[in-house]
Amino acid sequence: LVYSPQGRTALYIIKGFPPSQWDYEGTDEWCRARLIGSEPGLEVWSIYNHTDSKDVPKALLGRPKPSLPTVLAGNFNLHHPLWTTIARRNNKLRTCYKLALQ
C-alpha cells in the first residue's frame, strides 16, 4: 500500500510485484508508483485536488515530464460544463488537460 499517513490518496501494489521492481513517493495530495520491472514500465498517480483549487495540478506540471507511460487517477474536483446539465464555467480544468497532454 502506497500512501502518506495524513494523505487523501493511496495506491495498492499487488504483493506478487517484487519491491525491487517499483518505487514510490507521496504527499498529502498525491502518491505515485513507478513500475519498472517490465518494459516499457508504467507510472501510476493517485491525486486529490481540493475543491475550488488548482494547486495540485499546477504543482504536478512543475515536475519533470514522465519518462514512462503514465496513468492519472483520483479526485480532481475540476468540472467541465459538459459533465452536468447545470451550466458551469470553470477554466481550472485546463491545467488538468495540460497534465494529460504531457
N, C-alpha and C positions, 0 to 999 in steps of 0.2 A: 504494500500500500504506500503510495507516494502522496505526501501531504505536508502542510505546515501546521503545527499544533493549534495555532489560532486562526488558521485559514478557512476559506469558504469553498475550497476545491480539493479534489482528490483524484488519483488515478490508481487503478488496480493492475498490477503486472502479475500475470499468471506464474505460479511457482515453478512451472516447467521451463521458464525462460531464465537461464543462469544469470546471476547478478553481474558476472564478468562481461556480459554482453549488452548491458544497458547502464545508463547513468541518469541522474535526475537533478533537478533543482526546483525551488519553490518559494513563494512569498505568501502573504495573507490573501492576495488576489489571484494568484495563478500558480500552477505547478506544471512542470514539463518533464517528459521522459524521452530520452533518445535511445531507440532500439538499434544497436549497431552490430548485432550478431549475425545478420544475413544481408545480402545485397538486395536492394540498394540501401536498406536501412529505413528508419521512419522516426519522425519527431511527432509526439502527441502532446497537445496542450489542453489543459482544463482551465478555463478562465471565468472569473466572476468580476463583472463590472457593476459598480453601484449605480442605482437608478439616477438618471439625470446627470451622468458623468461620462466623460470620455477619457479620463486619466489613464486607465489601464491600457486601452488600445494605443494611445499615444506613447506610453512608456514602452510597449512592445515594439512599436515602429522604430524606436530609438536603438533597439538591439541589432546585432549583426544579422544579415539576411541568412535564413536557414540554408544549410548545405545538403539537407536531406528532404525527401518528400515530407510534407507537414500536414497534420490534421489539427484544426482549431475546434474546440467544443466548449460549451459552457453556457452561462447566462450572461449575455452581453448587455441586457437591459437597453437595447437600442431598437427603435421601432421604425418601420418603413410604412408609408401611407397605404401600400397595397396589402398589408397584413391585417387590416381591420376595416370595418365599414365606417368607422368614425374617422373623419378627415384629420390626419396628423401630418405635421410638417416638422421633420427633425433631421437636421443636417449632420447630426452626430454619427449617423450610420456610415458616412463617407470614410471615416477613419477605419472602420472595420473592413470596408471594401479595399482600402489600401493594403491592409494586412493580407487579405486574401490574394491580392494581385502580385505579391512579392514572389 
